[in-house]
Amino acid sequence: MKLASLNNGTRDGALCVVSRDLKIATVAYDVAPSLQAALDDWDYTAPLLGALYEEANRHPEGSRWFELDPAQLAAPLPRLYSWVSAAAYLPYLERVRAALGLAMPEDSRKEPWLTQGRADAVLGPRDDLFIENDDIGLDLAASIAVITGDVPHGVKRERAGEYIQLFLLANEFIAWPQLSRELTKGSGPFHSRIALSLSPVAVTPDELGAAWDGRRVHLPLQTEVNGERLGAPHAGTDMQFDFPALIAAAARTRPLGAGTLLTSGTVANRDSSIGVCSLREKQALQGDGADSAEAALRGGDRVRIDMHDTTQSVFGAIEQTIVTPAQQQAAAAETEAAETAATEEADTTPTE
């Protein structure tokens, strides 16, 4: 099934069930108020949500069903108890670190690099990203993500995949100059992790069909900036650490609560002709160095991330615009001018 969260002005949004073709939806008010609430009692809520999903795919009519508009959606989980960020695709790390003159850690092929990110405010699929200025060295990092149920402490890789409840797409916005400073200090990423955004819907593993083999998602991840394709690396290829391995690694010293989000890290393939999911990696492949000024997003840039099966988008697309204060002011001035013009026109229109 496919689930989403309607932006209703609350912190967690309203849980929605979405049809397979992403065209219609309903608020699942009679099952759970939010996706997190549904995950907290998944054994009870999943069958009820599944029944609504079957109904949605018959395209019913009635007041509880509405046409889905991704702009009205928050992230499937607008706030998280935990966000674990991994680095499962070594081609990305190798290229970017080499461009920075950094060697790969000796154990990079044996144990995944895991860090924690900001979890309290996740961007929706159409939310603008506001940045202070164009000089922060902002980059995108398109990835696959999973949402888990309650994962026991010390779960083994052979069982870890059983705790995956949902899949979705994610984009991690990173300020690279700040990240370099934090790594130099020996600390983990904090200020350099600007924001996290998620796809319009999250889907249960069965929705992926043969693309999900129990370890990896075998579909290409399509990434664009300003309408220009960056690439479509295959998510099932060159993933050094699969999802069960990542979950087991994250749960090695602690249990994971229901609603934990685990991102794969930037999807990348050794075959660079397929393209990339990061501007930094693109610049590194071109030999311009990962610190190149061109390897950064700026105000007005548009990011699009999507994944298709054989017929359609699986999760819906992440489509976001980068906005600076100057652009906010210009947009506000334009809106004010339009409102003033409309008022003046109304005042001069003769009444009958």
C-alpha positions in Angstrom: 0.0 0.0 0.0 0.9 3.7 -0.3 0.7 6.1 2.5 1.1 9.9 2.9 0.6 12.7 5.3 -1.7 15.6 4.5 -0.5 19.0 5.7 -3.3 20.0 8.1 -1.4 22.5 10.2 -0.5 20.0 12.9 3.1 18.8 13.6 2.5 15.2 12.3 -0.1 15.8 9.5 -3.1 13.6 8.8 -2.5 10.0 7.7 -3.7 9.3 4.1 -4.0 6.2 2.0 -3.1 6.8 -1.6 -4.0 4.8 -4.7 -1.3 2.9 -6.6 -1.4 5.4 -9.5 -1.0 8.3 -7.0 -4.2 10.0 -8.3 -6.7 9.8 -5.4 -6.4 9.6 -1.6 -8.4 9.6 1.6 -7.7 10.6 5.1 -7.5 7.5 7.3 -9.1 9.2 10.3 -10.9 6.1 11.3 -7.7 4.1 11.5 -5.0 6.4 13.0 -4.5 10.2 13.2 -0.9 10.1 11.8 1.5 7.7 10.2 3.6 7.6 13.4 0.5 6.5 15.3 -0.1 3.8 12.7 3.5 2.6 13.0 3.1 2.5 16.8 0.3 -0.1 16.5 1.2 -1.6 13.0 -0.2 -5.1 13.6 -3.6 -3.6 14.2 -3.5 -0.6 11.7 -1.9 -2.3 8.7 -4.8 -4.6 7.8 -7.3 -1.7 8.1 -5.1 0.6 6.0 -4.7 -2.3 3.5 -8.5 -2.5 3.1 -8.7 1.2 2.4 -5.9 0.8 -0.1 -7.8 -1.9 -2.0 -10.8 0.5 -2.1 -8.6 3.3 -3.3 -7.4 1.3 -6.3 -11.0 0.8 -7.4 -11.2 4.6 -7.7 -14.3 5.0 -5.6 -16.4 8.2 -5.5 -17.7 9.9 -2.4 -16.9 12.7 -0.1 -14.0 11.0 1.7 -12.0 10.6 -1.5 -10.1 13.5 -3.1 -7.7 14.1 -6.0 -4.1 14.0 -4.7 -2.1 17.1 -5.0 1.6 16.6 -3.8 1.7 20.3 -2.9 -0.8 19.6 -0.1 1.4 16.9 1.5 3.8 17.1 4.3 6.6 14.5 4.5 5.2 11.1 5.2 6.8 11.5 8.7 7.1 15.3 9.3 9.1 14.7 12.4 11.1 11.7 13.4 12.1 10.0 16.6 15.4 9.1 14.9 17.1 9.6 11.5 20.1 7.4 10.8 22.1 8.4 7.8 24.3 5.7 6.2 26.9 5.7 3.4 26.1 2.5 1.6 27.3 3.4 -1.9 31.1 3.5 -1.9 31.6 4.9 -5.4 30.2 8.2 -4.2 32.4 8.3 -1.1 35.5 7.3 -3.1 35.1 10.0 -5.7 34.2 12.8 -3.4 36.9 12.0 -0.9 39.5 11.6 -3.6 38.6 15.0 -5.0 39.2 16.4 -1.4 42.5 14.5 -1.1 41.1 12.1 1.5 41.7 8.4 1.6 38.9 6.0 2.3 38.9 4.5 5.9 40.5 1.1 6.1 37.3 -0.6 7.3 35.1 1.1 4.7 34.2 -2.2 3.1 33.5 -4.0 6.3 31.4 -1.6 8.4 29.0 1.1 7.2 29.5 4.7 8.2 26.4 5.8 10.3 25.6 9.2 11.6 22.5 10.8 13.0 20.7 13.8 11.4 18.2 16.4 12.4 14.9 14.7 12.8 12.5 17.3 14.3 11.5 19.1 11.0 11.4 17.1 7.8 10.6 19.0 4.6 7.7 17.9 2.5 8.0 16.9 -1.2 7.2 20.4 -2.5 8.5 22.6 0.3 11.0 25.3 -0.6 14.4 25.2 1.1 15.4 28.6 2.5 19.1 29.3 2.8 21.0 32.3 4.1 23.0 33.0 0.9 24.5 31.3 -2.1 27.9 30.9 -0.5 27.1 28.0 1.8 28.2 25.3 -0.7 24.8 23.5 -0.8 24.5 20.1 -2.4 21.9 17.5 -2.8 22.2 13.8 -1.9 19.5 11.7 -3.3 18.9 8.4 -1.6 16.5 5.5 -0.8 15.2 5.3 2.7 13.3 2.8 4.9 11.1 3.3 7.9 11.3 0.6 10.5 9.1 -0.9 13.1 10.4 -1.6 16.6 13.9 -3.2 15.9 15.3 -5.2 18.8 18.8 -4.5 20.2 21.4 -6.7 18.5 19.2 -8.0 15.7 21.1 -10.0 13.1 21.3 -9.2 9.5 19.4 -12.3 8.6 16.3 -11.1 10.5 16.7 -7.3 10.2 14.8 -7.0 6.9 11.7 -8.2 8.7 11.4 -4.9 10.5 11.2 -2.7 7.3 7.7 -1.3 7.2 8.0 1.3 4.4 10.2 2.5 1.6 10.5 6.1 0.4 12.9 8.5 -1.4 15.0 11.0 0.5 17.2 14.0 -0.2 19.7 15.2 2.2 20.9 18.8 1.7 24.5 19.2 2.7 26.7 22.3 3.1 30.0 21.0 2.1 32.4 23.7 3.4 30.8 23.3 6.9 31.0 19.5 6.6 34.7 19.7 5.9 35.3 21.9 8.9 33.3 19.6 11.1 35.1 16.5 9.9 38.5 18.3 10.4 37.5 18.9 14.0 36.7 15.3 14.4 33.1 15.8 15.1 30.1 14.3 13.2 27.9 16.4 10.8 25.7 18.9 12.6 25.5 22.3 11.1 26.4 20.9 7.7 23.2 18.9 7.5 20.9 21.7 6.4 17.7 19.8 5.8 16.1 16.4 4.9 13.2 16.1 2.5 11.1 13.0 1.7 9.0 11.8 -1.2 5.2 12.4 -1.3 4.3 8.8 -0.4 5.9 5.9 1.5 5.2 2.3 0.2 5.1 -1.1 1.8 7.7 -3.6 0.5 5.2 -5.6 -1.5 4.5 -2.5 -3.7 8.0 -2.8 -5.1 7.3 -6.3 -6.5 10.3 -8.0 -8.0 12.4 -4.7 -7.6 12.7 -5.6 -3.9 14.8 -8.8 -3.3 14.8 -8.5 0.4 18.1 -6.7 0.5 18.2 -4.0 -2.2 15.8 -1.9 -4.4 16.5 -2.7 -8.0 15.3 0.5 -9.7 17.1 3.6 -11.1 17.0 6.8 -9.1 16.4 9.8 -11.4 17.8 13.2 -10.3 17.5 16.5 -12.1 18.7 20.1 -11.3 16.9 22.9 -13.2 15.4 20.4 -15.6 18.8 19.0 -16.6 19.4 15.4 -15.8 22.2 14.6 -13.4 21.8 10.9 -13.8 19.8 7.7 -12.9 22.1 5.4 -11.0 20.7 2.0 -10.3 19.9 1.6 -6.6 20.4 -2.1 -6.6 23.9 -1.9 -8.1 27.1 -1.2 -6.1 25.3 -0.9 -2.8 28.1 -2.2 -0.5 25.8 -2.5 2.5 22.2 -3.6 1.9 19.3 -2.5 4.0 19.3 -5.5 6.4 23.0 -4.9 7.0 22.4 -1.2 7.7 19.6 -1.9 10.1 21.7 -4.5 11.9 24.6 -2.1 12.2 22.3 0.6 13.5 20.8 -1.7 16.1 24.2 -3.2 17.2 24.3 -1.1 20.4 20.6 0.0 20.9 17.1 -0.9 19.8 15.4 1.2 17.1 12.0 2.6 17.8 9.1 2.3 15.4 9.3 5.2 12.9 13.1 5.2 12.7 14.1 6.5 9.3 17.3 5.1 7.8 18.7 6.6 4.6 21.0 4.7 2.3 23.3 7.7 1.4 23.8 9.1 -2.0 23.1 6.5 -4.7 26.0 6.0 -7.0 27.4 3.4 -9.5 30.9 2.6 -10.6 29.7 3.0 -14.2 29.8 6.8 -14.2 28.2 7.0 -17.6 24.8 6.4 -15.9 25.3 9.8 -14.1 25.1 10.8 -10.5 22.8 12.0 -7.7 25.1 14.8 -6.4 26.7 17.9 -7.9 29.8 17.3 -5.9 30.2 13.8 -7.5 29.6 15.3 -10.9 32.4 17.8 -10.5 34.7 15.2 -9.1 34.1 13.0 -12.2 34.9 16.0 -14.4 38.2 16.5 -12.6 37.2 20.0 -11.4 37.6 19.1 -7.8 34.8 18.5 -5.2 35.4 22.0 -3.9 34.6 23.7 -7.2 32.2 26.6 -6.9 30.1 25.1 -9.6 29.3 22.1 -7.4 26.7 23.9 -5.4 23.0 24.8 -5.4 22.0 28.4 -5.4 18.9 30.5 -4.9 16.3 29.7 -7.7 17.7 26.3 -8.4 15.2 23.5 -8.7 15.8 19.9 -7.6 13.7 16.9 -8.8 14.1 13.3 -7.6 12.0 10.4 -8.7 11.9 6.6 -9.2 9.8 4.7 -11.8 8.9 1.1 -12.2 7.9 -0.2 -15.6 4.8 2.0 -15.7 4.8 4.9 -13.3 6.4 6.8 -10.5 6.5 4.7 -7.4 6.8 7.3 -4.7 5.9 10.5 -6.5 8.6 13.1 -7.1 10.5 15.3 -4.7 10.4 18.8 -6.4 11.9 21.7 -4.4 13.3 25.2 -5.1 16.2 26.8 -3.2 15.2 30.3 -1.9 17.4 33.1 -0.5 16.2 36.1 1.5 16.7 38.3 -1.5 14.4 36.1 -3.5 11.8 36.1 -0.7 11.8 39.9 -0.6 11.5 40.1 -4.4 8.6 37.6 -4.3 6.9 39.5 -1.5 7.3 42.8 -3.4 5.9 41.3 -6.6 2.9 39.9 -4.6 2.3 43.3 -3.0 2.4 45.1 -6.3 0.0 42.6 -7.8 -2.4 43.0 -4.9 -2.1 46.8 -5.1 -2.8 46.8 -8.9 -5.9 44.5 -8.3 -7.2 46.9 -5.6 -6.7 49.9 -7.8 -8.5 48.2 -10.7 -11.4 47.3 -8.5 -11.6 50.9 -7.2 -11.8 52.3 -10.8 -14.3 49.8 -12.2 -17.6 51.5 -12.5 -20.6 49.9 -10.7 -23.9 49.5 -12.4 
